[in-house]
Amino acid sequence: MQNLTQNNRLLIFANDPAGANVTMAYAKLNKDKYNYILAYHTNISKYIYQEHIPEYIDDIKNLSFKQNDTVITGSSGIDSSFELNIIKKANQFNVKKTVMIVDSTSNFLMRFKINDKLIEEKYSANEIWIFEKYFKSSINFIDKRIKEKINYYDKYIYNLYKINPPKINNKFIQKYKNKYLLIVTEYIYDLYKLKFGFTEYDMLEHILSSIKKEKLYLLPILLKLHPKEHKHKFNILLRKYSMLNIQQIDCNIQEIIYYSNKILGINSSIFKEAKLLNKPIYSIQINSKNIIYSNNVPQENIIFTKKELINIL
């Protein structure tokens, strides 16, 4: 145990999985630069910190800032109020540095709003780290703080699992290793309503109805919900397709990805890891009015029709 009175502490915070991944990875890759590291999570992000950095986790009730602290948070495309309020408090205490890591520039300005109102400049992080070249927002004080960085999580995962494949702990994954179809969902409707002409419910319906039509009743299907989605969100739809071999489990996400056969979703952050592990990725956008593009999904792997979907199944 390191001495809490030592200077040069790193404090990391995250509310959602993507933010937890990048802050955790930064801490792991740069642990030698700090005398002490403390990690603070919410219920949504806790499983990632517990999986990778349990030794750093502290109860947020114990949180106090010191002037030589470096404070690094994640961000969320739907609600970054947890992280923004942490940065505000840290800045008020005049810590050495505050950083917000933006894992994706999708919904970029939403990440700097509380109750739909843009934060004041004085409460912004000293630095905003992104993983894209030449990106600019429409807000001058935010653009002045943007710094392009390597994707810490990509580097961490590459180092960790390219050499040492994740251990199989789940019985379903053990039974259907390298054979199961992984479907990943996300809260598209909450973010965009019907802007794109389809939702996560439509995506899942298209996939399951196509599997039924082709009578692929024995095809093992693993359904992975976003941690912000309620575990019963798709229950009505799943009952409709109860004849299919569908499992909904929670376990190590790298284990789920690594041993899958192919992955279907829309624009999940899971695609980033799947790309690193050379897994086939497909974005299901049937009946779309507007296309959701992703750097992680080749354009030819965006599926627009049921015929294309059946072909990849």
C-alpha positions, -999 to 999 in steps of 0.1 A, spaced: 0 0 0 14 34 -10 14 63 13 -17 85 9 3 116 19 26 113 -11 23 139 -39 15 132 -75 -17 112 -72 -38 101 -102 -76 101 -96 -97 86 -123 -135 87 -127 -161 71 -151 -198 68 -153 -201 47 -184 -182 16 -198 -164 34 -226 -151 61 -201 -142 34 -176 -122 15 -203 -101 45 -214 -94 58 -179 -86 23 -166 -63 17 -195 -45 51 -190 -39 42 -154 -26 7 -162 -2 20 -189 10 50 -169 10 37 -134 48 43 -129 43 80 -134 22 84 -102 29 78 -65 -7 68 -59 -38 59 -80 -74 61 -69 -104 50 -91 -140 61 -86 -169 45 -104 -207 45 -106 -229 14 -108 -227 15 -145 -189 15 -148 -180 -5 -117 -176 -39 -134 -148 -27 -156 -128 -12 -127 -135 -43 -106 -123 -65 -135 -91 -47 -143 -80 -24 -115 -96 -35 -82 -65 -25 -63 -72 12 -72 -109 14 -63 -119 38 -35 -153 47 -21 -163 81 -35 -175 90 0 -138 92 8 -130 116 -20 -109 146 -13 -87 166 -36 -50 176 -31 -34 204 -51 -9 181 -68 -36 157 -80 -41 148 -117 -78 142 -122 -89 123 -154 -125 114 -163 -143 97 -191 -173 112 -208 -207 100 -220 -225 108 -252 -258 109 -234 -250 123 -199 -216 134 -186 -229 152 -156 -211 129 -132 -177 136 -148 -184 173 -154 -193 179 -118 -161 161 -107 -140 183 -129 -158 214 -116 -150 205 -80 -114 196 -89 -109 229 -107 -124 248 -77 -98 231 -55 -71 242 -80 -56 207 -86 -26 204 -108 -45 192 -139 -79 181 -150 -85 160 -181 -116 147 -198 -111 118 -222 -136 117 -250 -135 82 -264 -157 91 -294 -165 124 -310 -201 112 -316 -225 135 -298 -195 156 -289 -211 187 -274 -236 167 -254 -206 156 -234 -201 191 -221 -237 198 -211 -256 195 -178 -294 197 -181 -289 205 -218 -268 236 -209 -232 240 -220 -208 242 -190 -190 275 -183 -154 278 -195 -140 280 -160 -154 246 -152 -141 229 -183 -112 204 -180 -77 219 -186 -72 193 -214 -97 173 -235 -81 142 -250 -95 127 -282 -83 99 -305 -91 115 -338 -69 137 -360 -79 173 -369 -113 172 -350 -128 206 -340 -161 215 -323 -180 247 -327 -170 260 -293 -137 279 -291 -128 273 -254 -133 236 -259 -112 235 -291 -84 253 -273 -82 224 -248 -83 195 -273 -52 173 -275 -49 143 -298 -37 112 -280 -32 75 -287 -62 53 -279 -50 40 -245 -77 13 -244 -68 -1 -278 -31 -3 -268 -40 -20 -235 -63 -46 -250 -39 -53 -278 -11 -59 -253 -33 -79 -230 -51 -103 -253 -30 -106 -284 -5 -125 -263 -27 -140 -236 -62 -149 -248 -89 -143 -221 -98 -173 -199 -131 -189 -206 -153 -188 -174 -188 -190 -189 -204 -224 -197 -222 -211 -228 -190 -196 -242 -171 -229 -235 -198 -249 -252 -201 -227 -283 -166 -213 -285 -160 -196 -319 -195 -206 -331 -219 -182 -315 -234 -151 -330 -229 -121 -308 -256 -94 -309 -248 -61 -291 -274 -35 -284 -273 1 -274 -297 29 -265 -302 44 -300 -337 55 -293 -328 74 -262 -300 92 -281 -317 99 -314 -354 90 -312 -364 81 -348 -337 103 -365 -322 74 -383 -355 56 -392 -348 26 -370 -340 18 -333 -323 -10 -314 -356 -28 -312 -359 -28 -350 -324 -41 -353 -330 -70 -329 -363 -78 -346 -347 -79 -380 -319 -103 -369 -341 -127 -349 -369 -128 -376 -343 -136 -402 -328 -164 -381 -363 -178 -376 -371 -175 -414 -340 -195 -422 -349 -220 -395 -315 -216 -378 -330 -228 -346 -297 -243 -333 -276 -213 -340 -262 -202 -307 -269 -165 -300 -254 -144 -273 -272 -111 -266 -251 -85 -249 -270 -54 -237 -253 -20 -230 -248 -17 -192 -272 13 -192 -300 -8 -207 -323 -26 -183 -318 -64 -183 -355 -69 -191 -356 -43 -219 -361 -68 -248 -381 -95 -228 -413 -92 -250 -393 -95 -282 -373 -125 -267 -405 -143 -257 -416 -139 -294 -385 -158 -305 -383 -183 -276 -378 -211 -302 -343 -197 -309 -311 -206 -289 -306 -172 -272 -286 -165 -241 -283 -132 -223 -253 -133 -200 -230 -110 -181 -193 -118 -180 -159 -105 -191 -165 -85 -223 -132 -95 -238 -142 -132 -232 -175 -126 -250 -159 -109 -280 -128 -131 -283 -147 -164 -287 -176 -151 -308 -179 -161 -345 -193 -128 -358 -207 -96 -342 -239 -77 -351 -250 -44 -337 -253 -8 -348 -225 14 -335 -214 -2 -303 -182 7 -286 -176 -31 -285 -169 -28 -322 -136 -11 -313 -124 -42 -294 -138 -66 -320 -118 -48 -347 -86 -52 -327 -93 -89 -324 -101 -92 -361 -137 -103 -356 -162 -99 -384 -184 -68 -375 -217 -58 -391 -238 -27 -385 -275 -35 -390 -293 -5 -404 -323 -19 -423 -348 8 -434 -325 36 -424 -333 72 -434 -298 83 -424 -266 62 -421 -247 58 -389 -211 57 -399 -183 42 -377 -145 41 -381 -147 5 -368 -171 -9 -394 -161 -11 -431 -188 6 -452 -194 -27 -471 -203 -42 -437 -232 -19 -431 -263 -40 -438 -293 -22 -453 -316 -51 -464 -330 -83 -451 -314 -101 -480 -279 -88 -471 -286 -98 -435 -296 -134 -444 -265 -137 -465 -242 -130 -435 -260 -153 -412 
